[in-house]
């Protein structure tokens, strides 16, 4: 982690630490969104620049002027999964009770990030914790403000259905970009090795958890009241081949070891 830059956090955190992987985010960066989260005092943020070639590093460095934020700059683009893994490993050095990750597109309302972070302290924190992880779920229910492109929604449903037998969980929304985990030795062990897939680090993490003898990860899936599809996705048609290869690797048991 010699490429870590920006202000460090306190030596010990008492709020969830959320890793935000960033790659060429200049065109959709929303500084006010991140200021709202940091000013609330409910979370700490660790921004990971995954080898961006635009002004992303300058933007997140400015955001890191807060005492509850830090930055990590990777020398080259390694993909979202590896950026998350590097960020989580770097973050848990400060011994936060809970760690997680959040997409950089500000698709989740800041109030929902705060609500789930607060909920995680009851479900994942302390010695008498109830669950190992809390995952957000973009369920389109009456009274909710979930705006997803139909095509991406159906692709997500196909992926979730295909992956369910592989990780042994009945998770509705495996691809949701906001997840929280209890920060303990088990999580650190599961993050020790690089991920084999580029697009499914969440599923790999579940498989590693089981294969290391920790049983099945206990997950609370919480529907969010709002979410919107933001343009600028890093997934494009040229990468569908890699996505299919990742799926095949999961099916054949080549990942999650």
C-alpha positions in Angstrom: 0.0 0.0 0.0 2.9 2.4 -0.6 0.8 4.4 -3.1 -1.6 5.6 -0.4 -2.0 9.3 -0.5 -4.2 11.9 1.3 -5.0 12.4 5.0 -5.2 9.3 7.2 -8.2 8.7 9.5 -8.1 8.3 13.2 -6.2 5.3 14.5 -9.5 3.7 15.5 -12.9 4.4 14.0 -16.3 4.0 15.6 -18.4 4.5 12.5 -18.6 2.3 9.3 -15.8 2.8 6.8 -17.1 2.9 3.3 -14.7 2.3 0.3 -15.6 4.1 -2.9 -13.8 2.8 -6.0 -13.3 5.5 -8.6 -12.3 5.3 -12.2 -12.6 8.3 -14.6 -15.4 9.8 -12.5 -14.8 13.5 -13.5 -17.8 13.7 -15.7 -20.3 12.7 -13.0 -18.6 13.6 -9.7 -20.9 15.2 -7.2 -18.9 16.8 -4.4 -22.0 18.0 -2.5 -23.2 14.4 -2.2 -20.0 13.3 -0.5 -19.9 16.4 1.7 -23.4 15.6 3.0 -22.2 12.1 3.9 -19.0 13.3 5.6 -20.7 16.2 7.4 -23.2 13.8 8.9 -20.5 12.1 10.9 -22.3 8.8 10.4 -19.6 7.3 8.1 -16.0 7.5 7.1 -15.1 7.4 3.4 -12.0 5.9 1.7 -11.8 6.9 -2.0 -9.8 4.5 -4.2 -8.6 6.0 -7.5 -8.3 2.9 -9.8 -5.7 4.3 -12.2 -7.9 7.1 -13.6 -6.6 9.1 -16.6 -8.8 12.2 -16.1 -9.0 14.6 -13.1 -10.5 12.1 -10.7 -7.6 12.1 -8.3 -7.7 15.9 -8.0 -11.5 15.8 -7.3 -11.3 13.1 -4.6 -8.3 14.7 -3.1 -10.3 17.9 -2.6 -13.1 15.9 -1.0 -10.6 14.3 1.3 -10.0 17.6 3.1 -12.5 16.2 5.7 -11.1 14.5 8.8 -13.3 11.5 8.1 -12.1 10.9 4.6 -8.9 9.4 3.0 -7.6 8.6 -0.5 -5.8 5.7 -2.0 -4.2 6.0 -5.5 -3.5 2.8 -7.4 -0.7 3.1 -10.0 -2.8 1.4 -12.7 -6.3 0.3 -13.5 -6.9 -3.1 -11.9 -10.7 -3.3 -12.1 -13.5 -2.6 -9.6 -13.1 -5.9 -7.7 -9.4 -5.4 -7.0 -9.8 -1.7 -6.3 -12.4 -2.7 -3.6 -10.1 -5.4 -2.2 -7.2 -3.0 -1.9 -9.4 -0.4 -0.4 -10.9 -2.7 2.2 -7.5 -4.1 3.2 -6.1 -0.6 3.6 -9.2 0.5 5.5 -9.3 -2.3 8.0 -5.9 -1.3 9.3 -7.7 1.5 11.2 -9.8 -1.2 12.9 -13.3 0.1 12.0 -16.1 -2.0 13.4 -17.8 -2.2 10.0 -16.5 -1.8 6.5 -18.2 -1.7 3.2 -18.3 -0.2 -0.3 -20.4 2.2 -2.3 -20.5 3.0 -6.0 -19.0 6.4 -7.0 -22.0 7.4 -9.1 -24.1 8.8 -6.2 -27.0 6.5 -7.3 -28.1 5.8 -3.7 -29.6 8.7 -1.8 -27.3 10.0 0.9 -30.0 9.5 3.4 -30.3 5.8 2.6 -26.5 5.4 2.9 -26.8 6.9 6.4 -29.8 4.8 7.3 -28.3 1.5 6.3 -25.0 2.4 7.9 -26.8 3.1 11.2 -28.7 -0.1 10.9 -25.4 -2.0 10.3 -24.2 -0.9 13.7 -27.1 -2.7 15.4 -26.9 -5.8 13.1 -23.2 -6.2 12.6 -21.6 -4.5 15.6 -20.6 -5.5 19.1 -20.0 -9.0 20.5 -23.6 -10.1 20.2 -23.9 -9.3 16.5 -26.7 -10.9 14.5 -25.3 -10.9 10.9 -22.0 -10.9 9.1 -23.1 -8.5 6.4 -25.9 -6.0 5.3 -26.5 -5.7 1.6 -28.7 -3.1 0.0 -31.4 -4.3 -2.4 -33.0 -2.3 -5.3 -36.5 -3.8 -5.1 -39.1 -2.0 -7.1 -41.9 -1.9 -4.6 -44.9 0.4 -4.4 -44.0 3.6 -2.7 -40.3 3.3 -3.5 -38.4 5.5 -5.9 -36.3 3.0 -7.8 -35.4 4.1 -11.3 -33.6 1.3 -13.2 -33.2 0.9 -16.9 -35.3 -2.1 -18.0 -32.5 -3.8 -19.8 -30.1 -3.6 -16.9 -32.8 -4.7 -14.5 -33.4 -7.9 -16.5 -29.7 -8.6 -17.0 -29.3 -8.2 -13.2 -32.2 -10.7 -12.5 -30.6 -13.2 -14.9 -27.2 -12.9 -13.2 -28.7 -13.2 -9.7 -30.7 -16.3 -10.7 -27.7 -17.9 -12.4 -25.4 -17.2 -9.4 -27.8 -18.3 -6.6 -26.8 -22.0 -6.7 -23.1 -21.1 -6.6 -23.2 -19.1 -3.4 -26.0 -20.8 -1.6 -27.9 -17.6 -0.8 -31.4 -16.5 -1.9 -30.2 -12.9 -2.5 -32.5 -10.8 -4.7 -30.0 -8.2 -5.8 -26.4 -9.5 -5.9 -25.2 -6.6 -8.1 -26.3 -3.8 -5.8 -23.5 -1.3 -5.3 -23.8 -0.7 -1.6 -22.7 -3.4 0.9 -21.5 -3.5 4.5 -19.6 -6.2 6.4 -18.6 -6.9 9.9 -14.8 -6.1 10.1 -13.1 -9.1 11.7 -10.5 -11.7 11.1 -12.7 -13.8 8.8 -13.2 -10.9 6.4 -9.5 -10.2 6.3 -8.7 -13.8 5.5 -11.2 -13.7 2.6 -9.6 -10.6 1.2 -6.0 -11.8 1.4 -5.8 -13.1 -2.2 -6.6 -11.2 -5.4 -10.0 -11.8 -6.9 -10.1 -14.1 -9.9 -13.1 -12.4 -11.5 -13.4 -8.8 -12.6 -17.2 -8.3 -12.2 -18.3 -10.6 -9.3 -16.1 -10.0 -6.3 -19.2 -10.1 -4.1 -19.9 -13.7 -5.1 -16.2 -14.7 -4.8 -16.2 -13.3 -1.3 -19.2 -15.5 -0.4 -17.6 -18.6 -1.8 -14.3 -17.9 0.0 -16.2 -17.5 3.2 -17.7 -20.9 2.9 -14.5 -22.6 1.6 -12.5 -21.3 4.5 -14.7 -23.1 7.0 -16.7 -20.1 8.2 -20.1 -21.6 7.3 -22.5 -19.5 5.2 -22.2 -15.8 5.5 -25.2 -14.4 7.4 -26.6 -11.6 5.3 -29.4 -9.1 6.0 -30.7 -7.8 2.7 -32.4 -4.4 3.1 -34.6 -2.8 0.4 -33.7 0.9 -0.2 -36.3 3.5 -0.7 -34.6 5.2 -3.6 -32.0 4.6 -6.3 -31.5 6.0 -9.8 -29.6 4.7 -12.8 -26.7 7.1 -13.5 -25.0 7.3 -16.9 -21.4 6.6 -17.4 -21.3 2.9 -16.5 -17.9 1.3 -17.1 -19.6 -1.8 -18.4 -19.8 -1.9 -22.2 -20.4 -4.4 -24.9 -16.7 -5.1 -25.4 -16.6 -6.4 -21.8 -19.5 -8.8 -22.0 -17.0 -11.5 -23.0 -15.1 -11.1 -19.7 -18.4 -11.1 -17.8 -19.3 -14.5 -19.4 -15.9 -15.9 -18.6 -16.3 -14.8 -15.0 -19.6 -16.6 -14.8 -18.2 -19.7 -16.3 -15.3 -19.6 -13.8 -17.7 -19.4 -10.9 -19.8 -22.3 -12.3 -16.7 -24.5 -12.7 -15.4 -23.7 -9.2 -12.3 -21.9 -10.3 -12.9 -18.9 -8.1 -13.5 -18.3 -4.4 -10.7 -20.5 -3.2 
